[in-house]
Amino acid sequence: AAPLAKTAPSPTVAASHSAAPESPPSPGRVTGLVGGIAQMDWPALTEAVRQCQACAMCLGRRAPVLAAPELPTPCDWLLVGDPPDEAQERAGQPFVEEAGQLLDNMLRAVAVKRWNHGPDAGAAPASRAYLSPVLKCRPALMRAPNATELATCAHFLRREIALTQPKVIVAMGRFAMQLLLSDTPPEQARLPLGKLRGQVWRFAGVPVVVTYPPAYLLRNGQDKARAWADLCLARALACGALTSP
């Protein structure tokens, strides 16, 4: 979960990436806010993410990454990516530039488009995908998030799930997989991504499909066929042609 700091100013895009919040992050700030997150609408959730200082991932961030709408937005697909990089932080949304273009092409092949504020905003939920990073902040020190930090930010993700009501979640990347498979036996969750794909998992009551992130596919084109098979599995779950366990 990610509480609102009482005195910390809102981060701005102009802020230095090495700047730190006025007060250090504290796990105690998480206490008492989890229930509040569960009741938030999109504007409140966006503001909570913007103000969040619940873990060290917020240190030095320019701006969190959350491409949230203002109104209820059902999307049958939810794609969860790894923590944002500089390009995603700058754009304020996940999966951008060449990797984002590849992902958009992949989604188009299964008749789905990422949700946006533009002309496609009114499309049917079955053809919409909501995209979100597993962490909303780009780590200033560029270190891997630990399990506690992933679990803290997961409270936001659970609310995104409640607001978008997806029929399938696609985990794209190692850290997305690590969080979304956190309820599975540890000996399974620690397996390489390639050994966890092709199966149906569950997170927050929603079926989860694990696949390669688009940035990986740009470097390893030989795995694009496997990623396509994963999207076909996700499509079968989203349209009800396959029932998850």
Summary of the structure (lengths in Angstrom):
residues: 245
radius of gyration: 17.2
end to end distance: 28.1
largest distance: 51.3
contacts: 780
relative contact order: 0.15
helix: 42%
strand: 12%
